[in-house]
Amino acid sequence: MVFEKDCFKSPSHPYAKGLTAMERAYEDIDSVVPKITLIIIQVIITLAIFQFLRLVLFNEKVNWEAGVTPFAITLVAAIAAFLLLCKYQKLVKEFSLQKEKLEKVVRAEENRRKLEVKMLETQKLESLGVLAGGIAHDFNNLLMGILGNADLALPLITPGSRAIQNVEEIIRASQRAADLCRQMLAYSGKGRFVVARYDLSEIVREIAKMLEVSVSKKASLRYTLATELPAVLADATEMSQVIMNLITNASESLGDERGVISVSTGVIDCDRAILSESYFDDKLSEGRYVYLEVSDNGCGMDKETLSRIFDPFYTTKFMGRGLGLAAVLGIIQGHHGAIKVQSEPGQGTRFTILLPALDGEPKEPPPKTAWSVPASRGGTILLVDDDPVVREVGTQMVDGLGFRCLTAANGQEGLEVFRKHKAEIDCIILDLTMPEMGGEEVFKELRRLHGDVCVVLSSGYNEEDVTQRFIGQGLAGFVQKPYTSAKLRITLNRVLATN
């Protein structure tokens, strides 16, 4: 705006002096009507009033020969002074109106700045989320080759060989890498959540002992947990991870000093003003929210650090340990919640998690179905994937499970193989992301060719994010990369038994 850039550049201008709007207005008036003029006006009016009192109240006789001229001059001066006073009051009124207009413009400009900063921050986080999700997807394909080959090699090694330990270590490292990919998917808001109705206070109580051993010995944990909280729809494991990450962050902010970490829960009615101070408020509606608050009296953070705390792998320590707060943000975003952060250098930090409150009492989640693993019954599996490593490893896994495996390097080739062997194929393992013809398009064409075809989608993305696009379309199952022979066996046996 021209108003912002050009008007107040001069340091001598009252708007550049840090004055209040009222002080600025009166300073402008003083530049038009000097203070000495106002004093003279007041003196003249006082003299006129004195002359009037002499004539009217005290009935003093005027010496017309000696006193009429001074009286007339005083009277005229009083009238002029009165007119000047009226002009002064008019100026005050005009400047007051200008002050109100100015304050409205300043407030509008400040709101525009805040909105612009918030939009840039949201866009940055969303862009990083897309990047993290894409990296996790591609990295899961690479892990499919590492973990899959190690899983296939393990039973072929001679019992007692030292190579067994090496292969097992490869498998463990691959699984840790897969966990990191899941954290990256969580940051991108595409994590896999098994949600149920929970009391947030109960989740905190369940992991209280674990929290005690996770913090510094010089840190003291204090709990203020509300009773009879409304239920929230949450994944208990992921929420436990959120609490753990926040507690760990608070503990590290204390350093080697003694301090207090406070954990509290409760209910709050959030209007737009409260939600506007949090991350991802534009996707939330006003209403009741259950909050989890973790605060500490540690070193606090400056504005620069605050602007980067949710960046992946960002840390103020010498070495970071994973995604940390970035994963927290992704998990809360995936739960349709919000995060508020308050911190000042030397004043500690407060994180507040907001989750939408549900009506009714919290309930325990239903027990998970334990799928049995019967012996393989044989049959033919079509594996469609554009990654040659995945096709090679997948083929060996399918063969090892007692199935015959056909492969296709892309969607179009997969349709041709299916048309040729339609009567033989029992199930199709279909990669979701392929060039030219993607998995979703191939799936629709397969359903058109054969309405009862059994299709299992395979992807580096999580199940919920993928399968919601196929609701009501007859998708048989899903297997997330990287997978092992045991995981593939369970998936195939389940879908083939159902179909």
Secondary structure, 3 states (H helix, E strand, C coil): CHHHHHCCCCCCCHHHCCCCHHHHHHHHHHHHCCHHHHHHHHHHHHHHHHHHHHHHCCCCCCCHHHHHHHHHHHHHHHHHHHHHHHHHHHHHHHHHHHHHHHHHHHHHHHHHHHHHHHHHHHHHHHHHHHHHHHHHHHHHHHHHHHHHHHHHHHHHCCCCCCHHHHHHHHHHHHHHHHHHHHHHHHHCCCCCCCCEEECHHHHHHHCHHHHHHHCCCCEEEEEECCCCCCCEEECHHHHHHHHHHHHHHHHHHHCCCCEEEEEEEEEEEECHHHHCCCECHHHCCCEEEEEEEEEECCCCCCHHHHCCCCCCCCCCCCCCCCCCHHHHHHHHHHCCCEEEEEEECCCEEEEEEEEECCCCCCCCCCCCCCCCCCCCCCCEEEEECCCHHHHHHHHHHHHHCCCEEEEECCHHHHHHHHHHCCCCEEEEEEECCCCCCCHHHHHHHHHHHCCCCCEEEEECCCHHHHHHHHCCCCCCEEEECCCCHHHHHHHHHHHHHHC
